[in-house]
C-alpha cells in the first residue's frame, strides 16, 4: 500500500530521531533545502592547545537562496538583510552610516520596459470607472490573461527578450547619463563632477506580470567621498528629480535583431520619480513622497520575489523538453522558448541567453548598489556570524580572548532525505514567520 504524504509525515513525527532532527532544522530557521556538512567544531585553549569543547557529526547549514519560491526561510533572512542595507543608506544611524544621509537629496525612481505589443489590461477612465480592454472584454485582477498579448502572433517576443537581456547595460548608461546631466546643470565637466559630488544608489529588479522587469531605485547625491561627505549646495532634491527624468529619456543602445534590423533598447515612457522624506510616525506621506521605512520594506520585499510561481522556472533550462514540461503560462513559455532559440544564434553568444532562459533572459542581480551607498551583504553576514559566535562562547562560559575556534567541515549532501521532511521544515519556517509577525504587531500596538 502506498502511503499518502500526510501519513508519511505522521510516521516521521513518531520516529525516535525526530526530536534531534527537528532541533537541527529549527537552528537553520526551517530552510527548505539545507546543505548537510560532516565534520567537527572545536574550541582550543589559545596557549596550550587543549580541546575545551567539541561538536561533531552531521549538521545542516542554510541554503542561502534569496527566492521565496525556492526557500521561504532563507528569503526572509535575505529580505531582512536587504531592508537593513537599504534603510542604512536612507536614514543612517547604524552600520557605520551617519544620520546626515537623511538630509541629502534623495529620490525613488521607477524605470519600466517599453511596449512590445498590446496586452490584456484593466483599464479605467479619468473618473476611475472601469472600461473595456482593447480586446473588448472586462478583466478581473486575478484573470490570468491580464498582461498577456492580445495577439501572440504579432507580439514582439524577440524584441522583449533582447531588451531584457540588455537592460543591465541600459541601466549603466542611465547612471552615466545621470552624472553627466547633474554635472552639466552645475556647470561642471564629468571629470570635475567626481571632485564635487557622487551619485549613490541601490536598485531592485521586479518582474511585471508581462514578464519584463522594471527597476526600483533609491538614488542619492553625496559629497565626493560618499556618505560622510557633505553634498554640495547646488545639489537639490528638485535637481535630482529633473535629472533622473532627463537621463532616462536620453539613453538608449542598439542591438541587432535576428533578421538584421536594429532594435532600440530604451526605457518605457512611464518614468516615476518620488522624493523621499525622513520617517516620522506623526506625518503622513503626501505630494507623492514616500517615507524611508516604508520604502526600505517595499524594496526589500521585491528583492526576494524572483520571477514568481507563474512566470518562470526556478532552475536553468537544459533542453527543449524542459520548456515543454514547465508549469507556466503560455506567454512566459514563449518568452523562454524565444530566449532558448536566440541563444543558438552566434549574434547573441555574449548574452548567454540559454543560460538565462529560465529568468526570461534577465541576466542581472535582483538587488545591487553603488560602492558607497551603504553597507554590504557581506558585512551584515559577518556581523551576524560574529554575534552568534560570541553568544555561543558566552553560553559555554569561555573568554573569546583565551580560545581558538577550529572548524573542519566537508560537504555531504543537499536537501532533505524525502518530501515529508521538506514539508515539516516548511511548516517550521511558517511557524517562525507567524511568530515574528505577531511579535511585530504586538510591539507596534503598544
VEXDREN-2710 file (C-alpha; in Angstrom, 1 decimal):
% VEXDREN-2710
k/r/px/py/pz
1/UNK/0.0/0.0/0.0
2/UNK/1.3/3.4/-1.0
3/UNK/1.0/5.9/1.9
4/UNK/-0.1/9.4/1.4
5/UNK/2.2/12.4/2.2
6/UNK/0.1/13.1/5.3
7/UNK/0.6/9.5/6.5
8/UNK/4.3/9.7/5.8
9/UNK/4.6/13.0/7.8
10/UNK/2.7/11.4/10.7
11/UNK/5.1/8.4/10.6
12/UNK/8.2/10.7/10.6
13/UNK/6.9/12.5/13.7
14/UNK/6.8/9.2/15.6
15/UNK/10.4/8.2/14.7
16/UNK/12.8/8.2/17.6
17/UNK/15.3/10.5/15.9
18/UNK/12.7/13.2/15.1
19/UNK/13.4/15.5/18.1
20/UNK/17.1/15.6/17.2
21/UNK/16.3/16.2/13.5
22/UNK/13.8/18.9/14.4
23/UNK/16.3/20.7/16.6
24/UNK/18.8/20.8/13.6
25/UNK/16.1/22.3/11.4
26/UNK/15.0/24.9/13.9
27/UNK/18.6/26.1/14.2
28/UNK/18.6/26.9/10.5
29/UNK/15.1/28.5/10.6
30/UNK/13.3/25.8/8.7
31/UNK/15.4/26.1/5.5
32/UNK/13.7/24.2/2.7
33/UNK/16.8/22.7/1.1
34/UNK/19.7/22.8/3.5
35/UNK/23.3/21.8/2.9
36/UNK/24.5/18.8/5.0
37/UNK/28.1/19.0/6.3
38/UNK/30.1/16.4/8.1
39/UNK/33.0/17.2/10.4
40/UNK/33.6/18.9/13.7
41/UNK/33.8/22.2/15.6
42/UNK/36.2/22.5/18.4
43/UNK/37.4/25.1/20.9
44/UNK/41.1/25.0/21.7
45/UNK/42.9/26.8/24.6
46/UNK/44.8/29.6/22.9
47/UNK/48.1/28.9/24.8
48/UNK/48.1/25.1/25.5
49/UNK/46.1/23.9/22.5
50/UNK/44.0/21.7/24.8
51/UNK/40.5/20.9/23.4
52/UNK/37.9/22.7/25.6
53/UNK/34.8/21.8/23.7
54/UNK/33.9/19.6/20.7
55/UNK/30.9/19.1/18.5
56/UNK/31.0/16.7/15.6
57/UNK/28.8/14.7/13.2
58/UNK/26.4/15.9/10.5
59/UNK/25.0/19.4/10.7
60/UNK/22.6/21.5/8.5
61/UNK/23.5/24.9/7.1
62/UNK/21.0/27.2/5.3
63/UNK/21.0/27.1/1.5
64/UNK/21.0/30.9/1.4
65/UNK/18.7/31.1/-1.6
66/UNK/17.0/34.6/-1.8
67/UNK/14.0/33.5/-3.8
68/UNK/10.8/32.9/-1.8
69/UNK/9.6/30.3/-4.2
70/UNK/12.7/28.2/-3.5
71/UNK/13.2/28.7/0.2
72/UNK/10.9/30.9/2.3
73/UNK/13.2/30.8/5.4
74/UNK/16.3/32.0/3.6
75/UNK/14.4/34.5/1.5
76/UNK/13.1/36.0/4.8
77/UNK/16.7/36.3/6.0
78/UNK/17.7/37.9/2.7
79/UNK/14.8/40.3/2.9
80/UNK/15.8/41.4/6.4
81/UNK/19.4/42.0/5.3
82/UNK/18.1/43.9/2.2
83/UNK/16.0/46.0/4.5
84/UNK/18.9/46.9/6.7
85/UNK/21.2/47.6/3.7
86/UNK/18.6/49.9/2.1
87/UNK/17.5/51.6/5.4
88/UNK/21.1/52.3/6.4
89/UNK/21.6/54.2/3.2
90/UNK/18.3/56.1/3.7
91/UNK/18.4/57.2/7.4
92/UNK/21.9/56.2/8.7
93/UNK/22.5/55.9/12.4
94/UNK/23.6/52.3/12.2
95/UNK/26.0/50.0/10.3
96/UNK/28.6/52.8/10.3
97/UNK/26.4/55.2/8.2
98/UNK/26.0/58.7/9.6
99/UNK/22.4/60.1/10.2
100/UNK/23.3/63.0/7.8
101/UNK/22.4/60.8/4.8
102/UNK/18.7/61.6/5.5
103/UNK/19.4/65.3/4.9
104/UNK/20.9/64.7/1.4
105/UNK/19.0/65.0/-1.9
106/UNK/17.3/61.6/-2.5
107/UNK/14.7/60.2/-4.9
108/UNK/12.9/57.0/-5.5
109/UNK/12.7/56.2/-9.2
110/UNK/10.9/53.5/-11.2
111/UNK/12.1/52.8/-14.7
112/UNK/9.9/50.5/-16.8
113/UNK/10.1/48.5/-20.0
114/UNK/8.6/49.8/-23.3
115/UNK/5.7/48.1/-25.1
116/UNK/6.3/45.2/-27.4
117/UNK/2.7/44.7/-28.4
118/UNK/-0.8/45.2/-27.0
119/UNK/-1.7/43.2/-23.9
120/UNK/-4.8/42.5/-22.0
121/UNK/-5.3/45.0/-19.2
122/UNK/-7.6/46.5/-16.7
123/UNK/-8.4/50.0/-17.9
124/UNK/-10.1/52.9/-16.2
125/UNK/-11.2/56.3/-17.4
126/UNK/-10.4/59.7/-15.9
127/UNK/-13.3/59.3/-13.4
128/UNK/-12.0/55.9/-12.2
129/UNK/-14.7/53.9/-14.0
130/UNK/-13.6/50.6/-15.4
131/UNK/-13.7/50.5/-19.2
132/UNK/-13.2/47.6/-21.6
133/UNK/-9.8/46.2/-22.5
134/UNK/-8.6/46.7/-26.1
135/UNK/-9.9/43.2/-26.7
136/UNK/-13.4/44.4/-25.8
137/UNK/-13.7/42.4/-22.6
138/UNK/-13.6/43.4/-18.9
139/UNK/-10.9/41.7/-16.9
140/UNK/-10.8/40.8/-13.2
141/UNK/-7.4/41.5/-11.4
142/UNK/-7.0/37.7/-11.0
143/UNK/-7.6/37.0/-14.6
144/UNK/-4.6/35.0/-15.9
145/UNK/-5.0/36.7/-19.3
146/UNK/-4.1/40.1/-17.8
147/UNK/-0.7/41.3/-19.2
148/UNK/-0.6/38.6/-21.9
149/UNK/-0.6/39.6/-25.6
150/UNK/-3.9/40.2/-27.2
151/UNK/-2.4/38.8/-30.4
152/UNK/0.6/36.5/-29.6
153/UNK/1.4/36.1/-33.3
154/UNK/2.2/39.9/-33.7
155/UNK/3.7/40.4/-30.2
156/UNK/7.5/41.2/-30.4
157/UNK/8.9/38.3/-28.4
158/UNK/12.4/38.6/-29.9
159/UNK/12.4/42.3/-29.1
160/UNK/11.2/41.7/-25.5
161/UNK/13.8/39.0/-24.8
162/UNK/16.7/41.1/-26.3
163/UNK/15.5/44.2/-24.3
164/UNK/15.5/42.1/-21.1
165/UNK/19.0/40.6/-21.8
166/UNK/20.4/44.1/-22.3
167/UNK/18.6/46.0/-19.6
168/UNK/21.7/45.8/-17.3
169/UNK/23.7/47.7/-19.9
170/UNK/20.9/50.2/-20.3
171/UNK/21.0/50.9/-16.5
172/UNK/24.7/51.5/-16.7
173/UNK/24.2/54.1/-19.5
174/UNK/21.4/55.7/-17.4
175/UNK/23.7/56.0/-14.4
176/UNK/26.4/57.6/-16.6
177/UNK/23.9/60.0/-18.2
178/UNK/22.6/61.0/-14.8
179/UNK/26.1/62.0/-13.7
180/UNK/26.6/64.0/-17.0
181/UNK/23.2/65.7/-16.6
182/UNK/24.0/66.7/-13.0
183/UNK/27.4/67.9/-13.9
184/UNK/26.1/70.0/-16.8
185/UNK/23.5/71.6/-14.5
186/UNK/26.2/72.6/-12.1
187/UNK/28.5/73.9/-14.9
188/UNK/31.0/71.1/-14.4
189/UNK/32.6/68.5/-16.7
190/UNK/32.0/64.9/-15.9
191/UNK/35.6/64.7/-14.7
192/UNK/35.2/67.7/-12.5
193/UNK/31.9/66.3/-11.1
194/UNK/33.8/63.5/-9.4
195/UNK/35.7/66.1/-7.3
196/UNK/32.4/67.7/-6.1
197/UNK/29.8/65.0/-5.8
198/UNK/29.0/61.4/-6.1
199/UNK/25.8/59.6/-7.2
200/UNK/25.0/56.7/-4.9
201/UNK/22.1/54.3/-5.4
202/UNK/20.6/50.9/-4.6
203/UNK/18.2/49.3/-7.0
204/UNK/16.0/46.2/-7.2
205/UNK/14.5/44.5/-10.2
206/UNK/10.8/43.5/-10.1
207/UNK/9.1/41.4/-12.8
208/UNK/5.9/42.8/-14.1
209/UNK/3.1/40.4/-15.0
210/UNK/4.1/40.5/-18.7
211/UNK/7.4/39.0/-17.8
212/UNK/9.6/42.1/-18.2
213/UNK/11.5/43.7/-15.3
214/UNK/11.3/47.3/-14.1
215/UNK/13.8/48.8/-11.7
216/UNK/13.0/50.5/-8.4
217/UNK/16.0/52.6/-7.4
218/UNK/16.9/54.8/-4.4
219/UNK/19.2/57.5/-5.7
220/UNK/21.1/59.9/-3.5
221/UNK/23.7/62.7/-4.2
222/UNK/26.7/62.6/-1.8
223/UNK/29.9/64.5/-1.5
224/UNK/32.8/63.1/-3.5
225/UNK/33.9/60.7/-0.7
226/UNK/30.4/59.2/0.0
227/UNK/28.0/59.1/2.9
228/UNK/30.0/61.1/5.4
229/UNK/30.9/63.8/2.9
230/UNK/28.7/66.9/2.7
231/UNK/26.7/67.3/-0.5
232/UNK/27.4/70.5/-2.5
233/UNK/24.8/73.3/-2.0
234/UNK/23.8/73.3/-5.7
235/UNK/22.6/69.6/-5.5
236/UNK/18.9/69.8/-4.6
237/UNK/16.1/67.2/-4.5
238/UNK/14.4/69.1/-7.3
239/UNK/17.5/69.0/-9.5
240/UNK/17.9/65.3/-8.8
241/UNK/14.3/64.5/-9.8
242/UNK/14.6/66.6/-13.0
243/UNK/18.0/65.0/-13.9
244/UNK/16.6/61.4/-13.4
245/UNK/13.8/62.1/-15.8
246/UNK/16.1/63.7/-18.4
247/UNK/18.7/61.0/-18.2
248/UNK/16.1/58.2/-18.5
249/UNK/14.7/59.8/-21.7
250/UNK/18.2/60.4/-23.2
251/UNK/19.7/56.9/-23.0
252/UNK/19.4/54.0/-25.4
253/UNK/21.5/51.4/-27.1
254/UNK/21.1/49.5/-30.4
255/UNK/21.3/45.7/-30.8
256/UNK/20.8/43.6/-33.9
257/UNK/17.7/41.6/-34.4
258/UNK/17.9/38.1/-35.9
259/UNK/16.8/39.5/-39.3
260/UNK/19.5/42.2/-39.4
261/UNK/17.2/45.1/-38.4
262/UNK/18.2/47.2/-35.4
263/UNK/16.3/47.1/-32.0
264/UNK/16.5/50.3/-30.0
265/UNK/16.8/49.3/-26.3
266/UNK/15.4/52.2/-24.2
267/UNK/13.2/52.7/-21.1
268/UNK/9.4/52.9/-21.4
269/UNK/7.5/56.1/-21.4
270/UNK/6.5/55.8/-17.8
271/UNK/9.2/57.1/-15.5
272/UNK/8.0/57.6/-11.9
273/UNK/10.1/59.7/-9.6
274/UNK/9.2/60.4/-6.0
275/UNK/11.0/62.4/-3.3
276/UNK/11.9/60.6/-0.1
277/UNK/11.2/62.2/3.3
278/UNK/12.5/61.2/6.7
279/UNK/10.4/58.6/8.6
280/UNK/8.1/60.2/11.1
281/UNK/5.2/58.4/12.7
282/UNK/3.3/61.7/13.1
283/UNK/3.4/62.6/9.5
284/UNK/1.6/61.2/6.5
285/UNK/3.0/60.8/3.1
286/UNK/1.8/63.5/0.7
287/UNK/2.6/65.1/-2.6
288/UNK/3.9/61.9/-4.0
289/UNK/6.6/61.5/-1.2
290/UNK/7.4/58.1/0.3
291/UNK/8.9/57.5/3.8
292/UNK/12.3/55.9/4.4
293/UNK/11.0/52.9/6.4
294/UNK/8.1/52.1/4.0
295/UNK/10.4/52.4/1.0
296/UNK/13.1/50.1/2.5
297/UNK/10.5/47.4/3.4
298/UNK/8.9/47.8/-0.1
299/UNK/12.1/47.3/-2.0
300/UNK/13.4/44.5/0.3
301/UNK/10.1/42.6/-0.3
302/UNK/10.7/42.6/-4.1
303/UNK/14.3/41.6/-3.7
304/UNK/13.1/38.1/-2.7
305/UNK/10.4/37.5/-5.2
306/UNK/12.3/36.2/-8.2
307/UNK/10.0/35.7/-11.1
308/UNK/7.1/34.3/-9.2
309/UNK/5.4/30.9/-9.5
310/UNK/3.6/31.5/-12.8
311/UNK/6.3/33.4/-14.7
312/UNK/9.4/31.3/-15.0
313/UNK/11.4/28.4/-13.7
314/UNK/13.5/28.2/-10.5
315/UNK/16.3/26.2/-12.2
316/UNK/18.2/26.7/-15.5
317/UNK/16.7/25.1/-18.7
318/UNK/18.7/22.2/-20.1
319/UNK/16.7/21.2/-23.1
320/UNK/13.5/22.0/-25.1
321/UNK/11.8/19.2/-23.2
322/UNK/12.3/21.1/-20.0
323/UNK/10.5/24.0/-21.6
324/UNK/7.5/21.8/-22.6
325/UNK/7.2/20.4/-19.1
326/UNK/7.3/23.8/-17.3
327/UNK/4.2/24.8/-15.4
328/UNK/4.0/28.3/-16.6
329/UNK/1.6/30.5/-18.7
330/UNK/1.9/30.1/-22.5
331/UNK/3.1/33.7/-22.7
332/UNK/6.0/33.1/-20.4
333/UNK/6.7/29.7/-22.0
334/UNK/7.0/31.5/-25.3
335/UNK/9.5/34.0/-23.8
336/UNK/11.6/31.2/-22.5
337/UNK/11.4/29.4/-25.9
338/UNK/12.4/32.6/-27.7
339/UNK/15.4/33.0/-25.4
340/UNK/16.4/29.4/-26.0
341/UNK/16.2/29.8/-29.8
342/UNK/18.0/33.1/-29.9
343/UNK/20.7/31.5/-27.6
344/UNK/21.7/29.3/-30.5
345/UNK/22.4/32.4/-32.7
346/UNK/26.1/33.4/-32.8
347/UNK/25.0/37.1/-32.8
348/UNK/24.0/36.7/-29.1
349/UNK/26.8/34.4/-27.9
350/UNK/27.9/37.1/-25.3
351/UNK/24.3/37.3/-23.9
352/UNK/24.3/33.6/-22.8
353/UNK/20.5/33.5/-23.5
354/UNK/20.2/29.8/-22.9
355/UNK/21.8/30.0/-19.5
356/UNK/19.3/32.7/-18.5
357/UNK/16.2/31.5/-20.4
358/UNK/14.6/30.4/-17.1
359/UNK/14.8/34.0/-15.9
360/UNK/13.1/35.2/-19.1
361/UNK/16.6/36.4/-20.3
362/UNK/17.2/38.8/-17.4
363/UNK/20.9/38.4/-16.5
364/UNK/21.3/41.0/-13.7
365/UNK/21.3/40.9/-10.0
366/UNK/17.9/41.5/-8.4
367/UNK/19.4/43.8/-5.8
368/UNK/22.5/45.8/-6.5
369/UNK/24.1/49.1/-5.2
370/UNK/26.8/51.5/-5.9
371/UNK/30.0/51.2/-3.9
372/UNK/29.3/54.0/-1.3
373/UNK/25.5/53.7/-0.9
374/UNK/25.7/51.8/2.4
375/UNK/27.0/48.6/3.9
376/UNK/27.3/45.3/2.0
377/UNK/25.6/42.0/2.4
378/UNK/29.0/40.5/3.3
379/UNK/29.3/43.0/6.2
380/UNK/25.8/42.1/7.5
381/UNK/26.5/38.4/7.3
382/UNK/29.9/38.7/9.1
383/UNK/28.3/40.8/11.8
384/UNK/25.6/38.1/12.3
385/UNK/28.3/35.3/12.4
386/UNK/30.4/37.3/15.0
387/UNK/27.3/37.8/17.1
388/UNK/26.4/34.1/17.1
389/UNK/30.0/33.1/17.9
390/UNK/30.1/35.5/20.8
391/UNK/26.7/34.2/22.0
392/UNK/28.0/30.6/21.9
393/UNK/31.1/31.4/23.8
394/UNK/29.2/33.3/26.4
395/UNK/26.8/30.3/26.8
396/UNK/29.7/27.9/27.3
397/UNK/31.5/30.3/29.7
398/UNK/34.7/30.9/27.7
399/UNK/36.6/34.1/27.3
400/UNK/36.9/34.9/23.5
401/UNK/40.5/36.1/24.1
402/UNK/41.6/32.8/25.5
403/UNK/40.2/30.3/22.9
404/UNK/40.7/29.5/19.3
405/UNK/37.8/28.2/17.2
406/UNK/38.7/25.3/14.8
407/UNK/36.2/24.3/12.1
408/UNK/36.7/21.2/9.9
409/UNK/33.7/20.5/7.7
410/UNK/33.1/18.7/4.4
411/UNK/30.1/18.7/2.1
412/UNK/27.9/15.6/2.5
413/UNK/24.6/16.3/0.7
414/UNK/21.9/18.8/-0.3
415/UNK/18.3/18.9/0.6
416/UNK/16.2/16.5/2.7
417/UNK/16.0/12.8/2.6
418/UNK/12.4/12.8/1.5
419/UNK/9.4/15.1/0.7
420/UNK/7.9/14.7/4.2
421/UNK/11.0/16.2/5.8
422/UNK/10.8/19.1/3.5
423/UNK/7.1/19.7/4.3
424/UNK/7.9/19.6/8.0
425/UNK/10.7/22.1/7.5
426/UNK/8.4/24.4/5.6
427/UNK/5.9/24.2/8.5
428/UNK/8.6/25.1/10.9
429/UNK/9.6/28.1/8.8
430/UNK/6.0/29.3/8.5
431/UNK/5.5/29.0/12.3
432/UNK/8.6/31.2/12.9
433/UNK/7.3/33.7/10.3
434/UNK/3.9/33.9/12.0
435/UNK/5.6/34.3/15.4
436/UNK/7.7/37.2/14.1
437/UNK/4.5/38.8/12.6
438/UNK/2.7/38.5/16.0
439/UNK/5.7/40.0/17.8
440/UNK/5.9/42.9/15.4
441/UNK/2.2/43.6/15.6
442/UNK/2.3/43.5/19.4
443/UNK/5.3/45.8/19.6
444/UNK/3.7/48.3/17.2
445/UNK/0.4/48.2/19.0
446/UNK/2.0/49.2/22.3
END
